[in-house]
Amino acid sequence: MINDPQLYIVPTPIGNMEDITLRAIETLKNSDIILAEDTRHAKKLLNHYNISTKANSYHINNEHNKVNKYIQMIISGNKVSLITDAGTPCISDPGFLLIREAIKNKILITCLPGPTAFIPALVMSGLPCDSFVFEGFLPRKKGRKSKLSEISQNTKTTILYESPFRIIKTLNDLKDVIGLDRKIAVVREISKIYEEVFRGTLEEAIQEFTNRVIKGEFVICIDKVE
């Protein structure tokens, strides 16, 4: 089945431009079209590797309107690759809708292995890696309180994504449900120049990041409840 796929899910670097596989480069070069979350961002990567394949816009705000168009392009014989701004499509990024419709239409799909932020963060956290729960981004409003309560009772390491604009709020919200003594790791800017890993208690993390200039994307790893 994967010998002649029509839809390729292609992970792209989460920071360091060199974190891409040779297979991913060849796949993008040999595709008829690339669906990209942000075509301007995608062109930086494509130009870096001399990939001339055209990139079309496909993101969370237009996927419902464009998914059928791209499915028909694949059915018509075009080889299509899906990328996002960073990491693996579908992991807190667009992609699920396209894949679901492709399966409905019996389109052959393959997903290349490659970068995603939460695995290196988990490994570097020093917390148990044998069993974990990936929650992605917390709900901003509806369902946030119940999700936080659920996390407080997890018997596995919990992994969250967070933006620089909400990291302090999320740490304080966690404090209200899991207490100040729970061990956590806060990993910032994975694979980039300013990569940083903080390990300690939640109280220490709040002290560390409060009143600091906050930049970069964050992964939070939370120790399991004993």
GIJO-V90887 format. One record per backbone hydrogen bond with DSSP energy under -0.5 kcal/mol. CO is the residue of the C=O (numbers start at 1). NH is the residue of the N-H. E is the energy in kcal/mol with one decimal. If there is no record, write none. Layout:
CO_NH_E + CO_NH_E
This chain:
1_4_-0.7 + 2_5_-0.6 + 6_80_-2.5 + 7_110_-2.0 + 8_10_-0.7 + 8_82_-3.0 + 9_11_-0.6 + 9_112_-2.6 + 12_87_-2.5 + 16_19_-2.1 + 18_20_-2.1 + 21_25_-1.8 + 22_26_-2.3 + 23_27_-2.6 + 24_28_-2.4 + 25_29_-2.2 + 26_30_-2.1 + 27_31_-0.6 + 28_31_-0.7 + 33_81_-2.2 + 34_36_-0.6 + 34_56_-3.2 + 35_83_-3.0 + 36_58_-2.6 + 38_42_-2.6 + 39_43_-2.1 + 40_44_-0.8 + 41_44_-0.7 + 41_45_-1.0 + 42_46_-2.8 + 43_47_-2.9 + 44_48_-1.6 + 45_49_-1.4 + 46_51_-3.3 + 47_50_-1.3 + 50_52_-0.6 + 54_34_-2.5 + 56_36_-3.2 + 59_62_-1.6 + 59_63_-1.8 + 62_66_-1.8 + 63_67_-2.0 + 66_70_-2.1 + 67_71_-2.2 + 68_72_-2.3 + 69_73_-1.6 + 70_74_-2.0 + 71_75_-2.6 + 72_76_-1.9 + 73_78_-2.1 + 74_77_-1.9 + 78_80_-0.6 + 79_32_-2.6 + 79_33_-1.4 + 80_8_-2.9 + 81_35_-3.4 + 82_10_-2.6 + 83_37_-0.6 + 87_12_-1.8 + 88_91_-1.7 + 90_92_-1.4 + 94_90_-1.3 + 95_99_-2.3 + 96_100_-2.8 + 97_101_-2.2 + 98_102_-2.3 + 99_103_-2.4 + 100_104_-2.0 + 101_105_-1.6 + 102_107_-2.9 + 103_106_-1.8 + 108_6_-2.4 + 108_7_-2.0 + 110_9_-2.6 + 110_112_-0.5 + 116_120_-0.8 + 117_121_-1.6 + 118_122_-2.3 + 119_123_-2.4 + 120_124_-2.4 + 121_125_-1.2 + 122_126_-0.6 + 123_126_-0.6 + 131_157_-1.4 + 133_135_-0.6 + 133_159_-2.8 + 136_161_-2.1 + 141_144_-2.1 + 143_147_-2.0 + 144_148_-2.5 + 145_149_-2.1 + 146_150_-2.1 + 147_151_-2.4 + 148_152_-1.9 + 149_153_-0.6 + 150_153_-1.1 + 151_154_-1.6 + 154_225_-3.0 + 157_133_-3.1 + 158_222_-2.9 + 159_135_-2.9 + 159_136_-0.7 + 160_220_-2.5 + 161_138_-0.5 + 162_218_-2.6 + 163_166_-1.0 + 163_167_-0.9 + 166_170_-2.6 + 167_171_-2.3 + 168_172_-2.2 + 169_173_-2.5 + 170_174_-2.5 + 171_175_-1.8 + 172_176_-1.2 + 173_177_-0.6 + 174_177_-1.3 + 174_178_-3.0 + 174_179_-0.5 + 175_179_-1.4 + 180_203_-2.3 + 182_202_-1.5 + 183_223_-2.8 + 184_200_-2.2 + 185_187_-0.6 + 185_221_-3.0 + 186_198_-2.7 + 187_219_-2.4 + 188_196_-2.1 + 189_192_-2.0 + 192_195_-1.6 + 196_188_-3.0 + 198_186_-2.4 + 200_184_-3.3 + 201_205_-2.1 + 202_206_-2.4 + 203_207_-2.0 + 204_208_-2.2 + 205_209_-2.3 + 206_210_-1.9 + 209_212_-1.3 + 212_214_-0.7 + 213_215_-0.6 + 217_189_-2.0 + 218_162_-2.1 + 219_187_-3.1 + 219_221_-0.5 + 220_160_-2.7 + 221_185_-2.5 + 222_158_-2.2
